[in-house]
Amino acid sequence: EALAELWSSLLQAEVAGDVNSSMLAVAPAGSNGLLGIESWLSGSVDFLRLFDVGKVSINDGNALSQDACEINSICILGGSTCQLHDDWREVNVTSSLSVPLLPGPAFPRRLASANFINVNVNWGVFPLQSASLLGPVKSFYTIDPAFDPDNPWSQRSFLRMCSTISDTFTVSGMSCWPRDFQQWLSKHGQRFPSRVFPDQVRAFNFEMSSGYFSLSPISMDEDRVWFASMSFSAVPDATPEEYEQKWKDYVEQWNSAAPIGANRAFVSSSFFQKMETE
């Protein structure tokens, strides 16, 4: 305990710049390679250079330092995000360094009143392009076999649309299940994106279907999600024809940058369908 207290005080003094050099003997530091850190939420990878800070010997002039021992230290800027083992002792050392706060996803506010239309962005199926003139139409869509929402990159792509859609369109409201799914996971102590997507989304989908969602935006069979959709209440800023094309261009551009498994989205709206039949 006494040695830990001495070490803590010396660390604080070192940061403050007034450490007694006669009490510390510091071995040379050096570079020790790179560490790749992947963000669980975004999937981005940052490479940080690792440093060996050397070896510090304490000389306090009494018997406390007669028996050599090794003290391992981990310096974390801004506080630890990991739970340390009980064998570690936390030492709060203040410094003049500051940690910039990254802004969270900006979700659009709900407009008080506006004329809007409902626009859906859909994954997992292909809309029927033509139908036979003879006999009943058995289905208005075909299944997209490449749709893969289990992929964490697909889930990240879905969530990114929720937070960036207002950069392109004026949106007064949305039914965006990836954002709700992220919040649901957090409430249950889990992280987004899900690594066990079918099991977790099944429980989430059950709550959605029986709660405030009258129609679930997710359809699944026993072991996979085969359809997903997001709905946006959008305020048109162009003629109906131009506005429909704006959405189609947006989804086409989105698909070109989306990961495989989530890059075959298409847009639909009863407003667009009604306009085409008039």
Disulfide bonds with the S-S distance in Angstrom:
Cys162-Cys176 1.58
